[in-house]
Amino acid sequence: MATRDAAETFNDLSVPALAELPTRSVILNSSGGLIAYYYPNHIYRVPVSYNQIAPSMRNAIVAIEDSRFYQHGALDIRGTLRAITTDLAGGQVQGGSTLAQQYVKNALVLTAIDSAEQHAAVADSAARKVRELRIAVNVEHELTPHQLLAAYLNVAYFENEAYGIEVAAERYFGRTAARLTLTQSAMLAGLVQNPSLYNPLADPAAARQRRNVVLGRMAQLGYISKAAAATADKAPLGVHFRPRSLQQGCSSASAAISAWFCDYVISELQTNPEYRTAWQQLNSVGGLTISTTMNSQDQSAAQNAVNFMLPAPPSGYNPGQNAAAEVLIQPGTGDLKAIAVDRPYGTGRGQDSIDYAADSAQNGGIGVQTGSSSKLFTLITALKRGVPFGFSMSVSSPTVAGPYYNCKGQPTGPFPVSNAEGAGHGTYSLYTGTTQSINVFFARLEQRVGLCSTVRTAVSMGVHRADGGSLLRPAGKPGTPGYQLPADDIPSFTLGSVAVSPMTMAAAYATVAAGGIYCRPVAISKITIYGGHQLPVVPADCHRVFSTQVAAAADYILRGVLTTGTAKGDGVTRGGVDVPQAGKTGTANSFDFAAFGGYTPKLAGYVSMFNPAGPINHPMTGYASCYRASGGGADCPGSVFGANAGQIWQMTFESADLGRSFGSFPGVSGGSGFFSRGTGQHTAAAKKKG
């Protein structure tokens, strides 16, 4: 009667589907090379196929856990019905679980969404046994014996955070499941009955005794000879007494050179609403293959350059504990090729976990002012308004410039300004004013072409505050909900007074390199779920923001920065040939920071040098400007200039992947008006706003 009742209960029970099991995700570079692994909820599990498991391991687990596995399939009628009827009759809950039932139990534990579900999956009750068996029978019909055996070994728990045979083999023996020896297989097979009791790291003697029980059972069943069992009995455990460290996350060894790029990818998945599905999948069941835009050659070049020029304290000469960050972007695509910060990634001593190259939302800092590298936006605005190369102004330093008009048409200023380079007065053209980076010239030029127009040019090229705010963002009144800081349309904008991330500026310089096409920086090129299905990725949304002729004119002027201007001598040469290149230095008046934005036709980059403790209160005085020339370690006095950041850019691009052909910049046609002499014509509205 008890058996009849159990059978009726069994037949009436619905068959719940097993949830998808958690497994490792992988982050790859643009060539398919490994950047890092990512495990959902820190469940270290890597599924492998039957053929990827050593025969000795397959035999050992069958011998000790379910010796009749190949006779009864998923259901051991004798063992299971004995356990159920004994329990229903009021006796003690019996054993009798097959590998199929154990697979179901472990799978339910791994996929439990809370502690209540975990408890239900291991409860000592007939109800759990019946439910487990009902699912096991269904699994047995779906899987072959070989598939079922592999499935079980992929969910078995082997203690020390090792889920599945592949991770267990790596944890204890530093090898794959396919290369496990007889003694290693026997030890791991013995673990699953009671992982904590037979933990070889906590009690090697108990683990060895249990291993030898498994060896004896294998000999008894004919899997190995008695002589082989006797020989194996005498072998040491041979395990590592500390679990081997798995390659987990951006701080793993595989991600050492690309840790900051890895961190940006994870932050983008976590914070971008368009990646919500991917982020949930990554942290629930995993199984994602995340392909990125990172170029390993570019990443190594950038990381080596910032590490060499500003070694992370205390490992190298960096008495001011200054920092450097660099971002490389491919013009015309928005593909991020490298993200480098001169700090070891992590949370330990001497490490840092703030990505100074990115915005605050992507685990970045509060941003750094850009200095004269922001003169790019005034230059582009002037070129868009038809100001020719020959346009010139006589300026004197110091001076007070103004009036200016913000984007509400309100007067702002006056603006006291002087030339950081020490030049008193003189006449400068659009070309020489840019190449020599004359502050007063650009303050007057910004006044002429329009402050608001200059800010709007920057916005069109993707520039925004590192905190994510727009440059044109006044809202509400102080003390009221929704109030934001004042807008950044202030006269000092042309001198780089806004705190932005190096990534924002790299994208802006890439816009010029792409002939006026702005692309949003993207780090993720493809996301594939286990099985081949692809999730959507965020596009670069490339679009034109100014004409090719304006870009060509800017190229012509910015090339002069590297040939005759403030970065003279910092150009890139490959094989004795000068690479087509352009750029702009950025230096703070008080040497608080330095920057350089540069590009070739195929690659753009931006470097920022600053003190993480706060550039204003901790200027970079004492930085060794002759550091590189001396080969490192020389205690040279001096302050930091934009050209020092240019040296990092130069060192990077000397090793970066620029392709077999360097490309070329488009020329400026003679009829464009940019070669014409004169002061240029401006609209009445522009004159009214200054």
N, C-alpha and C positions, 0 to 999 in steps of 0.2 A: 504493500500500500504506500509506503514511504517513497519507493522508487517510482510508482505510478504518479504520485502527487508531484514529485520532482520533475518528471517528464512533462506533465501537463503545464507546470510553471515554465519550464524551459521552452516549450513550443509556443506558448502565448506571449513570451517576452519579445518586445520589439528589438531590433538590432541597431543601436546607435552607431553612427559613423565615427571612426577615429579622426580626430583633428590632425591637421598637418603637423608633422614633428619639427621641432626647432633644429636648425642646422646652420652651419657657418656661412657667412657671406664673404665675398672677396672684393677688394678694391684694386683695380688695375690701372697702369699707366697707358699712354696712347699706343704703345707697342704690344700691349697685353702682358707686360711684366708685372710682378706682384708689388703692390705698395703695402697693403696690410690686410689682415683678416679681421672680421668683426663677428662676434658671437652674441646671439640674442639672449638677453637676461643672464649673461655670463654662463650659459650652458655650453660647455666645451664639447661639441659633438661634430664629427665629420663622417658622414655615412660612406661606406665602401661596398663594393659588390662582393658576391660570393668568391669570385676568382681573385679578389684582392685580399683575401684572408688566408693565412697559411693553413695547409691541411692539418697540421698538428693542432692548431687552435680549434678548428672545426670539430675534429675528433675528440679533443679534450672536453669541450663544453657539452657535447652529446653524451659522452661517457659518464660525466659526473652529475648532469642535471636532468637528462631525459634519455636513458639508454635504449628505450623502445621507440625513439623518435621516428625512425624510418619504417617501423611496423604499424604504428597507430595513426600517423599523421598528426592532426591538431588535437584529436580527442583520444585520450586514454580511458576507455570505458571502465575498465576495472578500477583504476586508481581514482578517477573523478567521481563515479557514482558511489564508490565506497565512502568518499569524503562527504558527499552531499547527504546520503542516507544516514550516516552516523550523526551528522549535525542536526538533521531534522528529527531524529529520534531522541535528541537531547544530549548527545555525547559531545565530545570535544571536536573542534574543527580540525579536519585532517589535512594532510598534504595532498599530493597527487597532481600538482600542476605540471602541465606539459610546457614545452618551450613556447608553443603558441599562446598558451594562457599567460605565461610569464611575459611574453612580448606585449600582450594586451595590457597587462598590469603596468609595466614600465612605461608604455606609451601613454596611458591615462595619467600617470604621475607627471610625465614631462609636459603634457599639454594642459594640465590643470590650471585654471585661471585664478584659484584662490586656495587657501589652506583647507577649506571644507571639501573641495573636490579632491585634493591630495589625500586627505584622510579617508574619503570614501573609496579611493582607488586601492588602499592597502588594508582596509578594515577586515578584522577577523569575523566574517559573517558568511552565512550560506548565500545571502542575497548578492553579496559581492562576487562570490564564486560562480553563481549561476549566470549573472550578467557578464562576467569575464569570459565564461565558457561560451555563451551565446555569440559574443563578438569573435572569439577565437575560431569557432566553427566557420563563421563567415569569412574570416581571414584565410583559413585553410583552403577554402574554395577559390580564393582569388590568387593565391601564391603557390608556386611550386615548392617542394621541400627545400631546395637550395635557396630560393628567394626568402623563404620563411626563416631559415637558419641565419642567413645574413642579416635579415631585419631584426631578429632577436639580438644578435651580437652588436648591432648598431644602436640599440637602446639600453643595453645592460649597463648598470652602474658599477664602476670599478674603484670607487673611493677617490679621494683627493681631486674632486671636481672633474673626474674623467668619465664622460658619458660616451659609451661606444668603444669598440675594440681599437679603432684607429687612434683615438686620443689616448687610450690606455697604453697602447704600445709606445707611443711617443713619450708619455709621462714617465713611465717606469724604465724603459729600455732605450729610448732615443732612436727608435726605428719604426718603420711602417708595419701594419698588421700582416702584410704579405711576407715579411722577413722574420717573423717570430720563430724562435727555436722551440724544441720540444719542452724544455724546462720552463722557458718563459711562458709558453702557452698553458702549461699545467698550473703555474702560479696564478695566472689571470683567470683561468676557469674556476679555480678554487675560491677566488675572491667573491664571486657573485652571490653565493649563498648568504654570506654575512660580511659585507665589505669592511665594516669598522672592526669586527673581531679579527679578521685575517689581514688587516692593513700591514703591508710589509714595511712601511715607514715607521709605524708605531710599535709593532710586535713582529720582528723578523722571524723569531722562532715559531710563532703560531702560523705565520704565512708559509714557512718551509714545511712544517708538519702537514698543513692542509694541501700543499702542492704535492707532497709524496702520496697522500691519499688519492689524489687525482691520477697520479702515475700508476698506482696499483690498480685502480679501477680500469684504466686504459689497457693494462696488461691482461686483466681478467677477461675483458671483452674482446681481446685479440687485436686491438689497434696498434699495440707495440708488443715486443717480446718481453718476457720476464727479465732477460739479461739487460735489455735497454732500460727497463724501469729501475733495475738495481743500480745501474751506472748513473742514471739521472738523479737517483735519490741522494747521491753523494755530492752533487754539484751545488755550489753556492747559489744564493738567490740572484745575485748579479744586478740588483736594482740600484738606482740612484737614491740616495737617502734624502734627497730633496727633489720634489717633482720637477721635471724639466719645464722650463718656462715656454709656454706656447706663444706663437706670434699673434698677439691680440692687440688690436687697436693701433693708434698712431704712435704710441710710445714703444712699439716692438722694434726689434733689431732690423727687420726688413724695411721699416719705414724711416730709418735714421736720417737719411739724406733728404727724404721727402715728407718728413713728419708734419711740417707746416702746411704743405699742400693737402695732405691727408686730413688734417684738422679742419681746413676750410671746407673740404668735401662733406665731412660729417656735420659741420655747422650749417652748411647750406641745406642739407637734407632735413635737419632738425628745425630750422627757423623759417624756411621758405614755405608758405602755405601750399604752393603748387606741388610740393614733394610730400604732402601729408600721407598719402597712401604708401609711398615708398618707405617713409620713416617708420610707419606702423608695422609694415612687413619686416623691416630690418630688425626691429626690436621685439617682435613677437615670434615669428618662425624663421626669419632669415632666408637663406637660400638665394640671395641676390648676387648677381655679378654686376658690379658698378664699374663701368669703363669711364676713364677720365681723359682729359685733354693734356695731362702732364707729359712733357717731353723729358725723358730721363737725362739726356745730355744737357738740356737747358737748366734743369733743376740742379744738377751737380755743379754746373758753371756758376749759377747764382749763389748757391749755398757756400761753395768754396770761396767765392769772392768776398762775401760779407764776413765770413769767418776769418779770412786772412787780414782784411783791412781793419776790422774791429773785433778782435777775439773776445769771446765771452769771458768775463771775469769769473774765477781767478786764473783761468787756464792760460791766458796770454796777456800781453802788454795792453792794458786798457784801464789806466788809473782812474779815469772819470766814470767808469762803468757805463760808458755810452753804448748805444745800440744802433744797428743798421737793419733796414728791411728793404727788400727788393721784390718787384713783381714784373714778370715778363708776359706779354700778350701778343698774339698773332694778329696783325692788322687785317681788317676785312672779315674776320670770323668771330672775334671776341674770345677765342680759345685761350684760356690761361695755360701758359707753358711752364711757369715756375713761380713759386712763392717761397721766399727765403727770409729768415730772421736769424741774426747772429747769436742765438741762444739755443742750447740743447732743449729739446721739447720734453716736457714732463712736469711733475709736481714735486720732484725731489730737490735736494740741496744743489744749488748751482743751476737749476733748470727753470724754465719759464713756460707757462701755458697760455699766455696772452699773445695772440697773433697780431703783432703791430702792423702787419701789412694790410689787414682787412678792416672792415667797418666794425663798429661795436656789436651789431647784431650777429655777425659771424665770428664771435669770440675775439674780436679785435679790441684795440685800445680806443682812446678818446680822439685819436687823430693827431696830426702834426701840421703846423703851418708850413706853407710851401715856398715862401720867399719869392724870389724873382722868377721861379719856374712858372708862376701864375701870370707872368707878363705875356705868356702865350695867348691868353684869351683876349687881351687888349690888342695884340698884334693881329689876331684873326678878325676881330671886329673892325679894325682899321682897314684891313685888306678887303673885307666884305663891302665896306663903304667906298671902296675905290681909291684909298690913299696909296699913292705910288711910292716906289722905293726911294725916289729922290726927295720926298717930302722931308723938310728939315725944320728945326727949331733951335733958337739960341736959348740956352737955359743957364741958370746960375744956382749954386748950392751953397748954403741951405736957402730954402724959399718956402713960401706959404701959397699953396695952390687952391683954387676955388673960384667961383662957387661950383658945386656939383648938385645934381638933382637925382634923387632916388627914384624907384619905380612907381612911386605915388605922385611923382612930380614935385616933391617937396625939396627945398634947398637943404643941402647938408654940407658940412665943412665948416670953416676952412681946414685945409690939410697941410700941416707942417711936414716937409719932406726934405731929405738931403741925399746926396750920393754916397752910398756906403764905400764905394771904391776910392773916395777921397778927391774926386774930380771937382774942381770949384765951378767953373763955368766953361761954356763952349757951344759950338753949333754941331748938332747931330742930326743925321738923316734917319729914316725909318730903319735902314740897314745897320748903320753904326750905333744907333741908340739901342738896338736889340743886341747886337753882338757884344757891345761893351756893357750892356745891362745898366743903362743910366736911369736911376730912379726918378729924377725930376722930369726927364724926358717922358717917361711913361705916365707919370702923374698928370702931366699936361696933355698927353695923348688920350688918356682915359677921359679927361675932361672934355676934350674936343669931340671924340666919337660917341660919348655918352656913357655914363656910369651904368645905367640900367641895361643898355645894349651890351656892355661888356659882361655883366653878370648873366644875362640871358644867353650869351654865346657859351659861357662856361656850362650853364645848365643843359644846353642842347648837346654838349659833349660829354654828358653824364656826370658832371661834377655835383656832388652833394656833400653835406657835412658827414663826418664819420659817425655821428649819432643817428644818421638816417634822415635828418631833417633837410628840407629844401633850403636853398640859398635865399629864396623869396618866400619867407614863411611867417610874417607877422600875423597873429591871430588873437583876438580877444584883448583884454586889458589886464595889466598886472594884478594878481590876486584873484582873478576869476577863473572858473574852470575852462580848460582848453587854451589857456595862455601859453604862448611859446616865446622863446627868446626873440629879440628883434631880428629883422632880416639882415642879410650880409651885404646889402647894396650900400656899402660905405666906401669912401674914397680910397682907403688902404687896400681894397680888394685886389688891385693890380699888383700889389707888392706881396700878395700871398698871406693875408691876415686870417684866413679861414682855416680851421683845423679839419683836414680831410685825410683819407687813407691813401697810402701809396697805390693801392689798386685802382682807386678812382682816377688818380692822375695818370697812371699807366694807360688806362682806357682812353683818356683824353688825348694823350700823345699818339696813341695808336690810330685815333681818328684822322689826324693829319697824315700819318703814314699811309692810311687807306684811301687817300684822295678825298677826304671829306665825309667818309662813311663811318658813323658811330655804331659800335656794337656793344651790347651789354656783356660784361665779362662772364664767361661760363666755364665751369670746371668739369661738368658731367656731360659726357657725350652719349651714353647709352646705359640703361638699366634693364637687365634681363632677369626674370624670375626663373628659379629652378624648373626646367621643363621647356624653356625657350620663349615664353611669353614676355613681351617687352612692355615696360611702364613708360609713360610719357616723360620727356625731359623738358626743362625750361629752355626755350630758344634764345639766341643772342639778340634777336629783333634788330638786325642791322638795317640802318636807313641813312639816307643822305641828310647832312645838316649844313653843309656849305659846298660850294662848287669845287670841281677839280682844279680850276685855275687858281682859286684862293689857296688851296692846299699846296699847289706847285710853287706859288709865290712864297708861302711860309717855309717850304722846304729850302728854297734858295737862300732865304735870310738865315734860317737856323743852321744851315750847313756852315755858315760863316762863324758861328759860335765856336765850332771845333777847329776851324782853320786859322782865324785871325782874332777870335774873341776870348771870352773868359774861360773857355775850356780848351784853349789852344794846346795842342800836343797830346790830347787825350783821345785821339781818334783810334779807330780799329783798323788793323792791317792783317790780311790773310795772304800768306804765300808771297809776300812782297808787294801785294796790291792793296790799295786803299779801298775799304768797303764803303759804298754809298751810305752816308749817315748824316744825321742832324740832331740837334738837341738844345737844351737850355739849362743853365745853371740856376741855382737858387741858394742865396745866402741871407741869413737873418742879420739885421743891423748890429745886434749884440752877440753874434756868433752863437745864438741859442740852438741853431740847427742848420743843416745844409741839405740840399736836394739836387737831383739831376734827373731830367726827363730826356730820354734819347730814343732814337729809332733808326732802323734801316728799312728798306722796302718790305722786308719779310718778318721783322721782329721789333717790337717796341718794349721799352723797359723804363721803370721809374725807381729811383733810389732815394730813401730818406734816412738821414743820420740825425740822432737826437739823444737826449737822456731820458729814459723811461720815468725817472723820478719827477720829471716836470721840466721841460726845456727853458721856461722863463726863469725859474729859480735855480736851475742847474745848467747853465750854458756850457757849451762844449769847449771852453778854453782849456788849453793843455793838451788838446788833441795833437798827435804828432803828424804834421802835414808831410814830413819826410819819411814817414813810416815805411811806405812801400819801397821807396828808393833804397832805404838802408837794409832791406830784407827782413824787417820786423824786429821789434824789441828795442829800438833806439829811443832814448828819452829826448825827443826833440821838442823844444818849445814851439808854440804857435797856436793859432786858432783855426777853426774849421771853416772852409769855404765850399761853395758849390762845386768847385773843381775837384775837391776831395771825394765828394759823392760821385763825380764824373769818373774818377779812377776806379771805383767799384763797378760802375757801368762798363767801362772799358775792359776791365779784367774779365767781366762776365761775358761780354760779346766776343772776346778773343777766343773763348772756348765754347760758345753757344752753337747750336745747330742752325746755321744760316743757309744751309743747302749748298749744292754744287755751284749754283749761279746766284750771285748776290742780288740780282735785280737792279733796277735803276729808278730814280725819281722822274716823274714827267717834267718836261721843260715848260717854261713860261713863254707863251707866244709873244712876239714883239707888239702885236696889236692889242694886247690885253689892257694896256694902260698902266701896268705896274712899273714899266721902265720909264714912263713919262716923268718929266720934272714938274715941279709945281707943288702947291700946297694941298691940292685935292679939293673936291667940291663936297659939301655936306648939306643936308636938308635943313630947312628952316627950323624944323622941330628939334633936330640935333643941336643946332646953335642955341636954341632957347634953353635946352637942358644943359648946355655947357659941354 
